[in-house]
Amino acid sequence: MQCAALTGISPDVIRELKLGKSRTLELQSTHNVVTVGTIEPGMPVFLTSVNVEDLGTGDQGIIAEALSVTISMKRTVEYSQGYIFEERERMSARVKVKYCSNTTVKSALHEGMFDPVQVDVVKSCSYHAV
């Protein structure tokens, strides 16, 4: 089964998802934001604590269902003694997910920083009922 992959997710978050709780993840790393841009509600998403640079065959993770997806831009301006000190924009992605099953990566595809991370995973025969 092919699906988008979100990498570098905290093991604690993955553990909570396995308990059947749905969680909203706020992601700021470029490759994860780009990947979330390809996800629509209802699609399966692979989540793993492995970093994108190390993702490969045999890595463990979970399949979750995307419940909602939001990408937003946040603008901040810092002031110092009445002058504009620094202006920044930060793009972030929020995705609400619900656990489906454990899985293993068969192959991973990540061509560059601005391309989504895709994986082919071993399809699970059973899913977590909520």
PyMOL commands that set and color helices and strands:
alter all, ss='L'
color gray80, all
select helices_A, chain A and resi 11-18+30-36+52-54
alter helices_A, ss='H'
color red, helices_A
select strands_A, chain A and resi 2-6+23-27+44-47+60-80+83-109+118-121
alter strands_A, ss='S'
color yellow, strands_A
deselect
rebuild
show_as cartoon
